């Protein structure tokens, strides 16, 4: 609980805010509070990231669909950004098996409609709030091939784990042929310049076998609904 000095400082900070900034902060807070409250009703599962542009007849779409199915078989919830492509595939696999399939959608000017394979959906106005929820919903992270958005999500989560700002959880990069050049860049460029440490590349694992993800999820088990790994952090 904040003490009297902290409360006074918070009040003074709010009073000094520009009216537009205060209104903006309220919108940010609503997106986060609404997300956090709803997230407590979902089981902490496996979050799948990847390109929204991947088509149904492609290798990684089918691998993502298989992963969703295998996770559902073992009782793990599947969470995605709720859109098409890789996200749809993972949700589809879980949904078709009868599992929990969660989509955290983003509201856009040209609205991204949730894919049709969701048992639960939650929409956000701001990308950063949605990203927080995609992270907090997860006990295992999976990244399929994707573009700038997927790379942004991977590198942010990697950085948060590297700096101990979030619990260490398994991260899988699915697609050795796709991810090898990024891993090589880390090894050849960042590591020799001491921009990362020897242990940093051990935070993630590159694989072609989605069963590696399932095994990691099984090892963690099934946290009770309403609990979250972040509860131990201040």
Helices and strands as residue ranges (DSSP letters): H 4-15, H 19-39, E 45-49, H 59-73, E 78-80, H 86-97, E 101-106, E 120-124, H 127-136, E 138-143, H 148-162, E 170-174, H 176-185, I 186-191, G 200-202, E 204-207, H 211-220, G 229-232
